[in-house]
């Protein structure tokens, strides 16, 4: 019988279960779920699916791009 990796209790028929890393099982109430990925769609609403990104991929250009790959404040093309 499978047990929760956090509390050690055996799962019951109607428990909400979280499956992590294709190996570990947890009661949903024993863990904190944090959304870390975003589905990215082109605008306007209902546009094409472009892929997935995480919180780390939502930084400002200064942190993600090399100098010369973005416009500095006050610059124009």
N, CA, C and O atoms as a Tripos MOL2 file, in Angstrom:
@<TRIPOS>MOLECULE
protein
  308   307    77     0     0
PROTEIN
NO_CHARGES

@<TRIPOS>ATOM
      1 N           0.8380   -1.1820    0.0000 N.3       1 UNK1
      2 CA          0.0000    0.0000    0.0000 C.3       1 UNK1
      3 C           0.8800    1.2430    0.0000 C.2       1 UNK1
      4 O           1.8970    1.3140    0.6910 O.2       1 UNK1
      5 N           0.4590    2.2110   -0.7930 N.am      2 UNK2
      6 CA          1.2130    3.4650   -0.8940 C.3       2 UNK2
      7 C           0.9350    4.3550    0.3060 C.2       2 UNK2
      8 O          -0.1930    4.4480    0.7900 O.2       2 UNK2
      9 N           2.0020    5.0140    0.7770 N.am      3 UNK3
     10 CA          1.8980    5.9380    1.9030 C.3       3 UNK3
     11 C           2.3430    7.3260    1.4690 C.2       3 UNK3
     12 O           3.1520    7.4740    0.5530 O.2       3 UNK3
     13 N           1.8140    8.3280    2.1290 N.am      4 UNK4
     14 CA          2.2280    9.7080    1.9090 C.3       4 UNK4
     15 C           3.6800    9.8560    2.3620 C.2       4 UNK4
     16 O           4.0380    9.4520    3.4680 O.2       4 UNK4
     17 N           4.5060   10.4330    1.5010 N.am      5 UNK5
     18 CA          5.9230   10.6290    1.8280 C.3       5 UNK5
     19 C           6.1230   11.6660    2.9370 C.2       5 UNK5
     20 O           7.2090   11.7520    3.5090 O.2       5 UNK5
     21 N           5.0920   12.4520    3.2440 N.am      6 UNK6
     22 CA          5.2020   13.4770    4.2680 C.3       6 UNK6
     23 C           4.7240   12.9870    5.6290 C.2       6 UNK6
     24 O           5.4680   13.0350    6.6080 O.2       6 UNK6
     25 N           3.4790   12.5150    5.6890 N.am      7 UNK7
     26 CA          2.9030   12.1430    6.9850 C.3       7 UNK7
     27 C           2.9960   10.6380    7.2690 C.2       7 UNK7
     28 O           2.8450   10.2120    8.4140 O.2       7 UNK7
     29 N           3.2420    9.8390    6.2350 N.am      8 UNK8
     30 CA          3.3920    8.4030    6.4210 C.3       8 UNK8
     31 C           2.0910    7.6220    6.4700 C.2       8 UNK8
     32 O           2.1220    6.4010    6.6250 O.2       8 UNK8
     33 N           0.9400    8.2920    6.3410 N.am      9 UNK9
     34 CA         -0.3430    7.5870    6.3720 C.3       9 UNK9
     35 C          -0.6400    6.9290    5.0330 C.2       9 UNK9
     36 O          -0.2700    7.4510    3.9810 O.2       9 UNK9
     37 N          -1.3040    5.7880    5.0750 N.am     10 UNK10
     38 CA         -1.7300    5.0910    3.8650 C.3      10 UNK10
     39 C          -2.8500    5.8960    3.2190 C.2      10 UNK10
     40 O          -3.7130    6.4360    3.9110 O.2      10 UNK10
     41 N          -2.8330    5.9740    1.8930 N.am     11 UNK11
     42 CA         -3.8580    6.7210    1.1780 C.3      11 UNK11
     43 C          -5.1960    6.0050    1.2420 C.2      11 UNK11
     44 O          -5.2740    4.7780    1.1870 O.2      11 UNK11
     45 N          -6.2520    6.8140    1.3610 N.am     12 UNK12
     46 CA         -7.6190    6.3020    1.3560 C.3      12 UNK12
     47 C          -8.2460    6.5680   -0.0050 C.2      12 UNK12
     48 O          -7.7220    7.3510   -0.7960 O.2      12 UNK12
     49 N          -9.3450    5.9260   -0.2670 N.am     13 UNK13
     50 CA         -9.9760    5.9360   -1.5860 C.3      13 UNK13
     51 C         -10.2270    7.3300   -2.1640 C.2      13 UNK13
     52 O          -9.9970    7.5410   -3.3540 O.2      13 UNK13
     53 N         -10.6840    8.2710   -1.3660 N.am     14 UNK14
     54 CA        -11.0640    9.5790   -1.8960 C.3      14 UNK14
     55 C         -10.1060   10.6980   -1.4940 C.2      14 UNK14
     56 O         -10.4830   11.8690   -1.5520 O.2      14 UNK14
     57 N          -8.8850   10.3710   -1.0920 N.am     15 UNK15
     58 CA         -7.8780   11.3840   -0.7630 C.3      15 UNK15
     59 C          -7.4440   12.1160   -2.0260 C.2      15 UNK15
     60 O          -7.3790   11.5250   -3.1040 O.2      15 UNK15
     61 N          -7.1510   13.3950   -1.8860 N.am     16 UNK16
     62 CA         -6.5390   14.1590   -2.9760 C.3      16 UNK16
     63 C          -5.0410   13.9180   -2.9000 C.2      16 UNK16
     64 O          -4.4070   14.2030   -1.8840 O.2      16 UNK16
     65 N          -4.4800   13.3900   -3.9850 N.am     17 UNK17
     66 CA         -3.0860   12.9740   -3.9990 C.3      17 UNK17
     67 C          -2.2990   13.8010   -5.0070 C.2      17 UNK17
     68 O          -2.7840   14.1020   -6.0980 O.2      17 UNK17
     69 N          -1.0760   14.1630   -4.6220 N.am     18 UNK18
     70 CA         -0.1520   14.8720   -5.4970 C.3      18 UNK18
     71 C           0.9900   13.9190   -5.8260 C.2      18 UNK18
     72 O           1.6170   13.3580   -4.9270 O.2      18 UNK18
     73 N           1.2570   13.7380   -7.1200 N.am     19 UNK19
     74 CA          2.3030   12.8470   -7.6020 C.3      19 UNK19
     75 C           3.4780   13.7100   -8.0520 C.2      19 UNK19
     76 O           3.3240   14.5260   -8.9600 O.2      19 UNK19
     77 N           4.6540   13.5470   -7.4340 N.am     20 UNK20
     78 CA          5.7980   14.4230   -7.6650 C.3      20 UNK20
     79 C           6.9900   13.6250   -8.2010 C.2      20 UNK20
     80 O           7.3060   12.5460   -7.7020 O.2      20 UNK20
     81 N           7.6350   14.1700   -9.2130 N.am     21 UNK21
     82 CA          8.8550   13.5810   -9.7830 C.3      21 UNK21
     83 C           8.7050   12.1320  -10.2130 C.2      21 UNK21
     84 O           9.6680   11.3670  -10.1680 O.2      21 UNK21
     85 N           7.5150   11.7530  -10.6260 N.am     22 UNK22
     86 CA          7.2270   10.4070  -11.1080 C.3      22 UNK22
     87 C           7.6270    9.3120  -10.1260 C.2      22 UNK22
     88 O           7.8930    8.1790  -10.5270 O.2      22 UNK22
     89 N           7.6710    9.6570   -8.8200 N.am     23 UNK23
     90 CA          8.0310    8.6380   -7.8410 C.3      23 UNK23
     91 C           7.4120    8.8360   -6.4610 C.2      23 UNK23
     92 O           7.1690    7.8580   -5.7540 O.2      23 UNK23
     93 N           7.1540   10.0700   -6.0670 N.am     24 UNK24
     94 CA          6.6790   10.3370   -4.7080 C.3      24 UNK24
     95 C           5.2110   10.7460   -4.6930 C.2      24 UNK24
     96 O           4.7510   11.4830   -5.5650 O.2      24 UNK24
     97 N           4.4880   10.2620   -3.6980 N.am     25 UNK25
     98 CA          3.0760   10.5760   -3.5240 C.3      25 UNK25
     99 C           2.8850   11.3150   -2.2060 C.2      25 UNK25
    100 O           3.4950   10.9710   -1.1940 O.2      25 UNK25
    101 N           2.0250   12.3430   -2.2330 N.am     26 UNK26
    102 CA          1.7330   13.1330   -1.0460 C.3      26 UNK26
    103 C           0.2390   13.4130   -0.9790 C.2      26 UNK26
    104 O          -0.4270   13.4910   -2.0120 O.2      26 UNK26
    105 N          -0.3000   13.5680    0.2520 N.am     27 UNK27
    106 CA         -1.6460   14.1190    0.3900 C.3      27 UNK27
    107 C          -1.5600   15.5890   -0.0290 C.2      27 UNK27
    108 O          -0.5830   16.2700    0.2810 O.2      27 UNK27
    109 N          -2.5660   16.0650   -0.7210 N.am     28 UNK28
    110 CA         -2.5660   17.4720   -1.1100 C.3      28 UNK28
    111 C          -2.5020   18.3720    0.1230 C.2      28 UNK28
    112 O          -1.9170   19.4540    0.0680 O.2      28 UNK28
    113 N          -3.0930   17.9390    1.2250 N.am     29 UNK29
    114 CA         -3.0930   18.7380    2.4510 C.3      29 UNK29
    115 C          -1.7390   18.7240    3.1680 C.2      29 UNK29
    116 O          -1.5360   19.4990    4.1030 O.2      29 UNK29
    117 N          -0.8190   17.8660    2.7500 N.am     30 UNK30
    118 CA          0.5040   17.7780    3.3780 C.3      30 UNK30
    119 C           1.5610   18.6000    2.6530 C.2      30 UNK30
    120 O           2.7000   18.6800    3.1130 O.2      30 UNK30
    121 N           1.2020   19.2090    1.5320 N.am     31 UNK31
    122 CA          2.1710   19.9740    0.7430 C.3      31 UNK31
    123 C           1.6030   21.3420    0.3990 C.2      31 UNK31
    124 O           0.4050   21.5870    0.5460 O.2      31 UNK31
    125 N           2.4630   22.2140   -0.0550 N.am     32 UNK32
    126 CA          2.0650   23.5260   -0.5580 C.3      32 UNK32
    127 C           2.3040   23.5160   -2.0590 C.2      32 UNK32
    128 O           3.4120   23.2270   -2.5100 O.2      32 UNK32
    129 N           1.2900   23.8240   -2.8230 N.am     33 UNK33
    130 CA          1.4120   23.8690   -4.2760 C.3      33 UNK33
    131 C           1.6500   25.3090   -4.7040 C.2      33 UNK33
    132 O           0.8690   26.2000   -4.3670 O.2      33 UNK33
    133 N           2.7200   25.5360   -5.4420 N.am     34 UNK34
    134 CA          3.0770   26.8650   -5.9030 C.3      34 UNK34
    135 C           3.1840   26.8200   -7.4310 C.2      34 UNK34
    136 O           4.0000   26.0720   -7.9700 O.2      34 UNK34
    137 N           2.3630   27.6170   -8.1340 N.am     35 UNK35
    138 CA          2.4760   27.6120   -9.5990 C.3      35 UNK35
    139 C           3.7990   28.2440  -10.0240 C.2      35 UNK35
    140 O           4.0800   29.3920   -9.6800 O.2      35 UNK35
    141 N           4.6040   27.5040  -10.7630 N.am     36 UNK36
    142 CA          5.9020   28.0190  -11.1760 C.3      36 UNK36
    143 C           6.0620   28.0520  -12.6850 C.2      36 UNK36
    144 O           7.1080   28.4650  -13.1860 O.2      36 UNK36
    145 N           5.0570   27.6290  -13.4070 N.am     37 UNK37
    146 CA          5.1260   27.6560  -14.8600 C.3      37 UNK37
    147 C           3.9050   28.3770  -15.4100 C.2      37 UNK37
    148 O           2.8230   28.3330  -14.8250 O.2      37 UNK37
    149 N           4.0890   29.0180  -16.5060 N.am     38 UNK38
    150 CA          3.0150   29.7460  -17.1640 C.3      38 UNK38
    151 C           2.9090   29.2640  -18.6090 C.2      38 UNK38
    152 O           3.9220   29.0550  -19.2760 O.2      38 UNK38
    153 N           1.6980   29.0920  -19.0800 N.am     39 UNK39
    154 CA          1.4680   28.8360  -20.4960 C.3      39 UNK39
    155 C           1.4740   30.1880  -21.1900 C.2      39 UNK39
    156 O           0.8210   31.1250  -20.7310 O.2      39 UNK39
    157 N           2.1980   30.2950  -22.2790 N.am     40 UNK40
    158 CA          2.3600   31.5710  -22.9830 C.3      40 UNK40
    159 C           1.6220   31.5010  -24.3170 C.2      40 UNK40
    160 O           1.8770   30.6260  -25.1440 O.2      40 UNK40
    161 N           0.6980   32.4490  -24.5030 N.am     41 UNK41
    162 CA         -0.0810   32.5420  -25.7350 C.3      41 UNK41
    163 C           0.1660   33.8940  -26.3760 C.2      41 UNK41
    164 O           0.3740   34.8850  -25.6760 O.2      41 UNK41
    165 N           0.1450   33.9460  -27.7050 N.am     42 UNK42
    166 CA          0.2760   35.2150  -28.4260 C.3      42 UNK42
    167 C          -0.9840   36.0410  -28.2230 C.2      42 UNK42
    168 O          -2.0750   35.4890  -28.0790 O.2      42 UNK42
    169 N          -0.8370   37.3640  -28.2110 N.am     43 UNK43
    170 CA         -1.9970   38.2330  -28.1560 C.3      43 UNK43
    171 C          -2.5460   38.3740  -29.5420 C.2      43 UNK43
    172 O          -1.7640   38.2090  -30.4780 O.2      43 UNK43
    173 N          -3.7700   38.6540  -29.7750 N.am     44 UNK44
    174 CA         -4.8640   38.8760  -28.8400 C.3      44 UNK44
    175 C          -5.3080   37.5820  -28.1730 C.2      44 UNK44
    176 O          -4.8200   36.4970  -28.4870 O.2      44 UNK44
    177 N          -6.2610   37.7290  -27.2320 N.am     45 UNK45
    178 CA         -6.7570   36.5800  -26.4890 C.3      45 UNK45
    179 C          -7.1390   35.4590  -27.4510 C.2      45 UNK45
    180 O          -7.8050   35.6850  -28.4620 O.2      45 UNK45
    181 N          -6.7100   34.2640  -27.1200 N.am     46 UNK46
    182 CA         -6.9960   33.1230  -27.9790 C.3      46 UNK46
    183 C          -5.9630   32.9150  -29.0680 C.2      46 UNK46
    184 O          -6.1780   32.1350  -29.9950 O.2      46 UNK46
    185 N          -4.8230   33.6250  -28.9560 N.am     47 UNK47
    186 CA         -3.7690   33.4880  -29.9580 C.3      47 UNK47
    187 C          -3.0510   32.1550  -29.8540 C.2      47 UNK47
    188 O          -3.3840   31.3250  -29.0080 O.2      47 UNK47
    189 N          -2.0810   31.9570  -30.7040 N.am     48 UNK48
    190 CA         -1.3320   30.7060  -30.7660 C.3      48 UNK48
    191 C          -0.5770   30.4310  -29.4730 C.2      48 UNK48
    192 O          -0.0900   31.3510  -28.8150 O.2      48 UNK48
    193 N          -0.4860   29.1490  -29.1160 N.am     49 UNK49
    194 CA          0.3110   28.7150  -27.9700 C.3      49 UNK49
    195 C           1.7830   28.8200  -28.3520 C.2      49 UNK49
    196 O           2.2010   28.2720  -29.3710 O.2      49 UNK49
    197 N           2.5760   29.5280  -27.5320 N.am     50 UNK50
    198 CA          3.9900   29.7570  -27.8250 C.3      50 UNK50
    199 C           4.9220   28.8740  -27.0220 C.2      50 UNK50
    200 O           6.0610   28.6420  -27.4290 O.2      50 UNK50
    201 N           4.4560   28.3800  -25.8880 N.am     51 UNK51
    202 CA          5.3040   27.5430  -25.0470 C.3      51 UNK51
    203 C           5.0340   27.7730  -23.5800 C.2      51 UNK51
    204 O           3.9860   28.2980  -23.2030 O.2      51 UNK51
    205 N           5.9920   27.3740  -22.7470 N.am     52 UNK52
    206 CA          5.8660   27.4640  -21.2910 C.3      52 UNK52
    207 C           7.0820   28.1970  -20.7430 C.2      52 UNK52
    208 O           8.1940   28.0200  -21.2420 O.2      52 UNK52
    209 N           6.8730   29.0240  -19.7120 N.am     53 UNK53
    210 CA          7.9820   29.6810  -19.0320 C.3      53 UNK53
    211 C           7.7510   29.6190  -17.5290 C.2      53 UNK53
    212 O           6.6430   29.3340  -17.0740 O.2      53 UNK53
    213 N           8.8020   29.8860  -16.7620 N.am     54 UNK54
    214 CA          8.6960   29.8740  -15.3040 C.3      54 UNK54
    215 C           8.8480   31.2970  -14.7770 C.2      54 UNK54
    216 O           9.0760   32.2270  -15.5500 O.2      54 UNK54
    217 N           8.7230   31.4670  -13.4580 N.am     55 UNK55
    218 CA          8.9010   32.7830  -12.8420 C.3      55 UNK55
    219 C          10.2660   33.3710  -13.1830 C.2      55 UNK55
    220 O          10.3960   34.5810  -13.3690 O.2      55 UNK55
    221 N          11.2940   32.5060  -13.2670 N.am     56 UNK56
    222 CA         12.6420   32.9770  -13.5750 C.3      56 UNK56
    223 C          12.7320   33.5760  -14.9770 C.2      56 UNK56
    224 O          13.6370   34.3600  -15.2630 O.2      56 UNK56
    225 N          11.8030   33.2090  -15.8420 N.am     57 UNK57
    226 CA         11.8070   33.6960  -17.2180 C.3      57 UNK57
    227 C          11.0350   35.0050  -17.3790 C.2      57 UNK57
    228 O          10.8430   35.4680  -18.5040 O.2      57 UNK57
    229 N          10.5950   35.6020  -16.2880 N.am     58 UNK58
    230 CA          9.7900   36.8290  -16.3470 C.3      58 UNK58
    231 C          10.5570   38.0310  -15.8080 C.2      58 UNK58
    232 O           9.9540   38.9430  -15.2410 O.2      58 UNK58
    233 N          11.8660   38.0450  -15.9750 N.am     59 UNK59
    234 CA         12.6850   39.1510  -15.4930 C.3      59 UNK59
    235 C          12.7630   40.2710  -16.5190 C.2      59 UNK59
    236 O          12.3520   40.1150  -17.6680 O.2      59 UNK59
    237 N          13.2960   41.3980  -16.0810 N.am     60 UNK60
    238 CA         13.4680   42.5230  -16.9880 C.3      60 UNK60
    239 C          14.6330   42.2400  -17.9430 C.2      60 UNK60
    240 O          15.5070   41.4330  -17.6270 O.2      60 UNK60
    241 N          14.6500   42.8990  -19.1090 N.am     61 UNK61
    242 CA         15.7070   42.6550  -20.0950 C.3      61 UNK61
    243 C          17.1200   42.8300  -19.5420 C.2      61 UNK61
    244 O          18.0380   42.1290  -19.9680 O.2      61 UNK61
    245 N          17.3060   43.7480  -18.6070 N.am     62 UNK62
    246 CA         18.6320   43.9940  -18.0430 C.3      62 UNK62
    247 C          19.2380   42.7150  -17.4580 C.2      62 UNK62
    248 O          20.4510   42.5190  -17.5320 O.2      62 UNK62
    249 N          18.4050   41.8450  -16.8780 N.am     63 UNK63
    250 CA         18.9030   40.6230  -16.2590 C.3      63 UNK63
    251 C          18.9740   39.4450  -17.2320 C.2      63 UNK63
    252 O          19.7040   38.4840  -16.9890 O.2      63 UNK63
    253 N          18.2200   39.5140  -18.3310 N.am     64 UNK64
    254 CA         18.1280   38.3750  -19.2380 C.3      64 UNK64
    255 C          18.9630   38.5300  -20.5030 C.2      64 UNK64
    256 O          19.3990   37.5330  -21.0790 O.2      64 UNK64
    257 N          19.1910   39.7600  -20.9420 N.am     65 UNK65
    258 CA         19.8660   39.9900  -22.2110 C.3      65 UNK65
    259 C          21.2270   40.6380  -21.9900 C.2      65 UNK65
    260 O          21.4700   41.2670  -20.9610 O.2      65 UNK65
    261 N          22.0950   40.4780  -22.9560 N.am     66 UNK66
    262 CA         23.4030   41.1210  -22.9240 C.3      66 UNK66
    263 C          23.2450   42.5870  -23.3100 C.2      66 UNK66
    264 O          22.2970   42.9490  -24.0070 O.2      66 UNK66
    265 N          24.1820   43.4360  -22.8550 N.am     67 UNK67
    266 CA         24.1430   44.8450  -23.2390 C.3      67 UNK67
    267 C          24.2260   44.9380  -24.7620 C.2      67 UNK67
    268 O          25.0280   44.2470  -25.3900 O.2      67 UNK67
    269 N          23.4040   45.7830  -25.3400 N.am     68 UNK68
    270 CA         23.3350   45.9200  -26.7870 C.3      68 UNK68
    271 C          22.1780   45.1350  -27.3940 C.2      68 UNK68
    272 O          21.8460   45.3280  -28.5630 O.2      68 UNK68
    273 N          21.5600   44.2470  -26.6080 N.am     69 UNK69
    274 CA         20.4190   43.4750  -27.0960 C.3      69 UNK69
    275 C          19.0900   44.1090  -26.6900 C.2      69 UNK69
    276 O          18.0270   43.5890  -27.0270 O.2      69 UNK69
    277 N          19.1460   45.2190  -25.9730 N.am     70 UNK70
    278 CA         17.9390   45.9160  -25.5350 C.3      70 UNK70
    279 C          18.2120   47.4060  -25.5310 C.2      70 UNK70
    280 O          19.3700   47.8230  -25.5140 O.2      70 UNK70
    281 N          17.1480   48.2260  -25.5460 N.am     71 UNK71
    282 CA         17.2790   49.6710  -25.4740 C.3      71 UNK71
    283 C          17.3540   50.1090  -24.0100 C.2      71 UNK71
    284 O          16.5640   49.6590  -23.1790 O.2      71 UNK71
    285 N          18.2920   50.9710  -23.7070 N.am     72 UNK72
    286 CA         18.3650   51.5380  -22.3640 C.3      72 UNK72
    287 C          17.3120   52.6070  -22.2270 C.2      72 UNK72
    288 O          16.8230   53.1360  -23.2250 O.2      72 UNK72
    289 N          16.9540   52.9340  -20.9850 N.am     73 UNK73
    290 CA         15.9100   53.9320  -20.7420 C.3      73 UNK73
    291 C          16.2850   55.2480  -21.4100 C.2      73 UNK73
    292 O          17.4000   55.7420  -21.2440 O.2      73 UNK73
    293 N          15.3520   55.8070  -22.1620 N.am     74 UNK74
    294 CA         15.5740   57.0760  -22.8550 C.3      74 UNK74
    295 C          16.1440   56.9120  -24.2560 C.2      74 UNK74
    296 O          16.1660   57.8800  -25.0170 O.2      74 UNK74
    297 N          16.6080   55.7160  -24.6250 N.am     75 UNK75
    298 CA         17.1520   55.4940  -25.9580 C.3      75 UNK75
    299 C          16.0140   55.2090  -26.9500 C.2      75 UNK75
    300 O          14.9290   54.7630  -26.5760 O.2      75 UNK75
    301 N          16.3010   55.4780  -28.2040 N.am     76 UNK76
    302 CA         15.3800   55.0910  -29.2760 C.3      76 UNK76
    303 C          16.1670   54.2780  -30.2850 C.2      76 UNK76
    304 O          17.3970   54.2370  -30.2440 O.2      76 UNK76
    305 N          15.4640   53.6450  -31.1720 N.am     77 UNK77
    306 CA         16.1480   52.8390  -32.1890 C.3      77 UNK77
    307 C          16.9840   53.7270  -33.0200 C.2      77 UNK77
    308 O          17.6520   53.2600  -33.9430 O.2      77 UNK77
@<TRIPOS>BOND
     1     1     2 1
     2     2     3 1
     3     3     4 2
     4     3     5 am
     5     5     6 1
     6     6     7 1
     7     7     8 2
     8     7     9 am
     9     9    10 1
    10    10    11 1
    11    11    12 2
    12    11    13 am
    13    13    14 1
    14    14    15 1
    15    15    16 2
    16    15    17 am
    17    17    18 1
    18    18    19 1
    19    19    20 2
    20    19    21 am
    21    21    22 1
    22    22    23 1
    23    23    24 2
    24    23    25 am
    25    25    26 1
    26    26    27 1
    27    27    28 2
    28    27    29 am
    29    29    30 1
    30    30    31 1
    31    31    32 2
    32    31    33 am
    33    33    34 1
    34    34    35 1
    35    35    36 2
    36    35    37 am
    37    37    38 1
    38    38    39 1
    39    39    40 2
    40    39    41 am
    41    41    42 1
    42    42    43 1
    43    43    44 2
    44    43    45 am
    45    45    46 1
    46    46    47 1
    47    47    48 2
    48    47    49 am
    49    49    50 1
    50    50    51 1
    51    51    52 2
    52    51    53 am
    53    53    54 1
    54    54    55 1
    55    55    56 2
    56    55    57 am
    57    57    58 1
    58    58    59 1
    59    59    60 2
    60    59    61 am
    61    61    62 1
    62    62    63 1
    63    63    64 2
    64    63    65 am
    65    65    66 1
    66    66    67 1
    67    67    68 2
    68    67    69 am
    69    69    70 1
    70    70    71 1
    71    71    72 2
    72    71    73 am
    73    73    74 1
    74    74    75 1
    75    75    76 2
    76    75    77 am
    77    77    78 1
    78    78    79 1
    79    79    80 2
    80    79    81 am
    81    81    82 1
    82    82    83 1
    83    83    84 2
    84    83    85 am
    85    85    86 1
    86    86    87 1
    87    87    88 2
    88    87    89 am
    89    89    90 1
    90    90    91 1
    91    91    92 2
    92    91    93 am
    93    93    94 1
    94    94    95 1
    95    95    96 2
    96    95    97 am
    97    97    98 1
    98    98    99 1
    99    99   100 2
   100    99   101 am
   101   101   102 1
   102   102   103 1
   103   103   104 2
   104   103   105 am
   105   105   106 1
   106   106   107 1
   107   107   108 2
   108   107   109 am
   109   109   110 1
   110   110   111 1
   111   111   112 2
   112   111   113 am
   113   113   114 1
   114   114   115 1
   115   115   116 2
   116   115   117 am
   117   117   118 1
   118   118   119 1
   119   119   120 2
   120   119   121 am
   121   121   122 1
   122   122   123 1
   123   123   124 2
   124   123   125 am
   125   125   126 1
   126   126   127 1
   127   127   128 2
   128   127   129 am
   129   129   130 1
   130   130   131 1
   131   131   132 2
   132   131   133 am
   133   133   134 1
   134   134   135 1
   135   135   136 2
   136   135   137 am
   137   137   138 1
   138   138   139 1
   139   139   140 2
   140   139   141 am
   141   141   142 1
   142   142   143 1
   143   143   144 2
   144   143   145 am
   145   145   146 1
   146   146   147 1
   147   147   148 2
   148   147   149 am
   149   149   150 1
   150   150   151 1
   151   151   152 2
   152   151   153 am
   153   153   154 1
   154   154   155 1
   155   155   156 2
   156   155   157 am
   157   157   158 1
   158   158   159 1
   159   159   160 2
   160   159   161 am
   161   161   162 1
   162   162   163 1
   163   163   164 2
   164   163   165 am
   165   165   166 1
   166   166   167 1
   167   167   168 2
   168   167   169 am
   169   169   170 1
   170   170   171 1
   171   171   172 2
   172   171   173 am
   173   173   174 1
   174   174   175 1
   175   175   176 2
   176   175   177 am
   177   177   178 1
   178   178   179 1
   179   179   180 2
   180   179   181 am
   181   181   182 1
   182   182   183 1
   183   183   184 2
   184   183   185 am
   185   185   186 1
   186   186   187 1
   187   187   188 2
   188   187   189 am
   189   189   190 1
   190   190   191 1
   191   191   192 2
   192   191   193 am
   193   193   194 1
   194   194   195 1
   195   195   196 2
   196   195   197 am
   197   197   198 1
   198   198   199 1
   199   199   200 2
   200   199   201 am
   201   201   202 1
   202   202   203 1
   203   203   204 2
   204   203   205 am
   205   205   206 1
   206   206   207 1
   207   207   208 2
   208   207   209 am
   209   209   210 1
   210   210   211 1
   211   211   212 2
   212   211   213 am
   213   213   214 1
   214   214   215 1
   215   215   216 2
   216   215   217 am
   217   217   218 1
   218   218   219 1
   219   219   220 2
   220   219   221 am
   221   221   222 1
   222   222   223 1
   223   223   224 2
   224   223   225 am
   225   225   226 1
   226   226   227 1
   227   227   228 2
   228   227   229 am
   229   229   230 1
   230   230   231 1
   231   231   232 2
   232   231   233 am
   233   233   234 1
   234   234   235 1
   235   235   236 2
   236   235   237 am
   237   237   238 1
   238   238   239 1
   239   239   240 2
   240   239   241 am
   241   241   242 1
   242   242   243 1
   243   243   244 2
   244   243   245 am
   245   245   246 1
   246   246   247 1
   247   247   248 2
   248   247   249 am
   249   249   250 1
   250   250   251 1
   251   251   252 2
   252   251   253 am
   253   253   254 1
   254   254   255 1
   255   255   256 2
   256   255   257 am
   257   257   258 1
   258   258   259 1
   259   259   260 2
   260   259   261 am
   261   261   262 1
   262   262   263 1
   263   263   264 2
   264   263   265 am
   265   265   266 1
   266   266   267 1
   267   267   268 2
   268   267   269 am
   269   269   270 1
   270   270   271 1
   271   271   272 2
   272   271   273 am
   273   273   274 1
   274   274   275 1
   275   275   276 2
   276   275   277 am
   277   277   278 1
   278   278   279 1
   279   279   280 2
   280   279   281 am
   281   281   282 1
   282   282   283 1
   283   283   284 2
   284   283   285 am
   285   285   286 1
   286   286   287 1
   287   287   288 2
   288   287   289 am
   289   289   290 1
   290   290   291 1
   291   291   292 2
   292   291   293 am
   293   293   294 1
   294   294   295 1
   295   295   296 2
   296   295   297 am
   297   297   298 1
   298   298   299 1
   299   299   300 2
   300   299   301 am
   301   301   302 1
   302   302   303 1
   303   303   304 2
   304   303   305 am
   305   305   306 1
   306   306   307 1
   307   307   308 2
@<TRIPOS>SUBSTRUCTURE
     1 UNK1         2 RESIDUE 1 A UNK
     2 UNK2         6 RESIDUE 1 A UNK
     3 UNK3        10 RESIDUE 1 A UNK
     4 UNK4        14 RESIDUE 1 A UNK
     5 UNK5        18 RESIDUE 1 A UNK
     6 UNK6        22 RESIDUE 1 A UNK
     7 UNK7        26 RESIDUE 1 A UNK
     8 UNK8        30 RESIDUE 1 A UNK
     9 UNK9        34 RESIDUE 1 A UNK
    10 UNK10       38 RESIDUE 1 A UNK
    11 UNK11       42 RESIDUE 1 A UNK
    12 UNK12       46 RESIDUE 1 A UNK
    13 UNK13       50 RESIDUE 1 A UNK
    14 UNK14       54 RESIDUE 1 A UNK
    15 UNK15       58 RESIDUE 1 A UNK
    16 UNK16       62 RESIDUE 1 A UNK
    17 UNK17       66 RESIDUE 1 A UNK
    18 UNK18       70 RESIDUE 1 A UNK
    19 UNK19       74 RESIDUE 1 A UNK
    20 UNK20       78 RESIDUE 1 A UNK
    21 UNK21       82 RESIDUE 1 A UNK
    22 UNK22       86 RESIDUE 1 A UNK
    23 UNK23       90 RESIDUE 1 A UNK
    24 UNK24       94 RESIDUE 1 A UNK
    25 UNK25       98 RESIDUE 1 A UNK
    26 UNK26      102 RESIDUE 1 A UNK
    27 UNK27      106 RESIDUE 1 A UNK
    28 UNK28      110 RESIDUE 1 A UNK
    29 UNK29      114 RESIDUE 1 A UNK
    30 UNK30      118 RESIDUE 1 A UNK
    31 UNK31      122 RESIDUE 1 A UNK
    32 UNK32      126 RESIDUE 1 A UNK
    33 UNK33      130 RESIDUE 1 A UNK
    34 UNK34      134 RESIDUE 1 A UNK
    35 UNK35      138 RESIDUE 1 A UNK
    36 UNK36      142 RESIDUE 1 A UNK
    37 UNK37      146 RESIDUE 1 A UNK
    38 UNK38      150 RESIDUE 1 A UNK
    39 UNK39      154 RESIDUE 1 A UNK
    40 UNK40      158 RESIDUE 1 A UNK
    41 UNK41      162 RESIDUE 1 A UNK
    42 UNK42      166 RESIDUE 1 A UNK
    43 UNK43      170 RESIDUE 1 A UNK
    44 UNK44      174 RESIDUE 1 A UNK
    45 UNK45      178 RESIDUE 1 A UNK
    46 UNK46      182 RESIDUE 1 A UNK
    47 UNK47      186 RESIDUE 1 A UNK
    48 UNK48      190 RESIDUE 1 A UNK
    49 UNK49      194 RESIDUE 1 A UNK
    50 UNK50      198 RESIDUE 1 A UNK
    51 UNK51      202 RESIDUE 1 A UNK
    52 UNK52      206 RESIDUE 1 A UNK
    53 UNK53      210 RESIDUE 1 A UNK
    54 UNK54      214 RESIDUE 1 A UNK
    55 UNK55      218 RESIDUE 1 A UNK
    56 UNK56      222 RESIDUE 1 A UNK
    57 UNK57      226 RESIDUE 1 A UNK
    58 UNK58      230 RESIDUE 1 A UNK
    59 UNK59      234 RESIDUE 1 A UNK
    60 UNK60      238 RESIDUE 1 A UNK
    61 UNK61      242 RESIDUE 1 A UNK
    62 UNK62      246 RESIDUE 1 A UNK
    63 UNK63      250 RESIDUE 1 A UNK
    64 UNK64      254 RESIDUE 1 A UNK
    65 UNK65      258 RESIDUE 1 A UNK
    66 UNK66      262 RESIDUE 1 A UNK
    67 UNK67      266 RESIDUE 1 A UNK
    68 UNK68      270 RESIDUE 1 A UNK
    69 UNK69      274 RESIDUE 1 A UNK
    70 UNK70      278 RESIDUE 1 A UNK
    71 UNK71      282 RESIDUE 1 A UNK
    72 UNK72      286 RESIDUE 1 A UNK
    73 UNK73      290 RESIDUE 1 A UNK
    74 UNK74      294 RESIDUE 1 A UNK
    75 UNK75      298 RESIDUE 1 A UNK
    76 UNK76      302 RESIDUE 1 A UNK
    77 UNK77      306 RESIDUE 1 A UNK
